[in-house]
Amino acid sequence: APPPVSGRRPRLLLMGQRRSGKSSIASVVFHKMPPTETLFLESTTRIQKDPIHSFMDFQVWDFPGQLDYMDDTFDFDHIFGEIGALIWVIDAQDEILDPLSRLHNTIIALQRSYPQVNVEVFIHKVDGLSDEYKLDTQRDIMQRTQDELADAGYDNVQISYHLTSIYDHSIFEAFSKVIQKLLPQLGTLENLLNVLCSNSGIEKAFLFDVLSKIYIATDSSPVDVQSYEICSDFIDVIVDISEIYGHDRKGDPQENGQISPPVSLGRIVEEEQLPEVSSIIRLQNGMVLYLREINKFLALICLMRKESIERQGLVDYNVQIFQQALQRVFELGGGGGGGLR
Ligand code: GDP
C-alpha cells in the first residue's frame, strides 16, 4: 500500500549501503527484535515502506543500499518532499569511502531542492570499537564531508553525527535526538517537564514513546545514560506485566501481515473510564521509579529520591495536571494526540 499522503507526517528516511544495518535498526527499534537475531535477517533487497504505529506515526523507508535512488525512475519529489530527516547509516566496521561519496552526492542533491531536510549520519556498529577509534572515525567522516561539501559550494550544511549500535542504548538515544528536532512542541514539552520536576521533587523525567522506547522529551537537567537505560528497561517490565495481567487491547495487524508488537500498557484505549496504568518501583539505592501512562502512545517515567514519593498524593496530582496540559498542547498542535504541526 502506498504511504498515506499527509503534510502532517514527518517521515524518517533510513538510507545507506547494503549490510550497513538498516533492517537491523528498524527491527530492533520498532519491532522489539533482540539485537542478536538480526544476524539472521535477510538483507533488504527492495524498498520497504514500514508503517510505524507509534506517537509520531512516522515511516521508516528502508532503502536497499545497492539501488541507485538517484535514478530517473525514482520520484524524487515524492520521496524527499515530505521527509523530516534523512538518516544515513554508515558501517563503521567496514570501508567508508564509497558509502561516504554516496552520502555526499545525496546531501548535495538535497541541498538543491530540499534543504529543509535534516541530515543525520549514523556511524553504526561501533560496538567493539575502541573509544579512540570511534572518535577518529567520526572526525574523519566529518572532515571529509565538510571538505567535499565546501568543494561543491555548500559551506553551512547542518549535519548531525551519531555513534550508534543496536547492542546498546545508543541507537535509541540517537533516534530520540532525531525525533526531537522534528517536534515543534518540544520547547513546551520541556518546560512542562521542568515545572513537573521542580514541583514534585523529581530528579529526571522522560516522556517515552512506548512502542519504540524513544524519548520524545525530557526535562533540561543533563541526561545520563544510566537513568535513560533504567527508565527504558522499566517500560519493558511494565509492558511484559501488562501483557500478562493487563486488559486486552484490540489487535492492530500491520500492513505486512505482522502483528504489531505488544506495546499497550494494558488498557483498552477506547474505554476512557479505565484508569491509566501506573507503577512505582523502589530501587535499592534509595531511588524510586515512577511510571504513568499518558495516552495511547506515551508514558511518563520519572526518577526521584524516596523522600519525594512520600508525598505521593502531590506527585500523582502534579502528574495529572501535566497530563492535561500535554493533551492541550497536542490538541492545539492539531494532531489529535500523536499528531504534529
Ligand atoms: P541492511 O542490508 O542495511 O538492512 O543490513 P542488515 O540490517 O541486514 O545488517 C547487516 C548485518 O549487520 C547483520 O548481520 C546485523 O546483525 C549486523 N549489524 C547491524 N547492526 C549492527 C550493530 O550495531 N553492531 C554490529 N556489530 N552488527 C550489526
Residues whose N, C-alpha, C, O or C-beta is under 5 A from the ligand:
A	BS01	GDP	Q17 R18 R19 S20 G21 K22 S23 S24 P35 T38 L39 L41 E42 S43 T44 K125 D127 T164 S165 I166 Y167
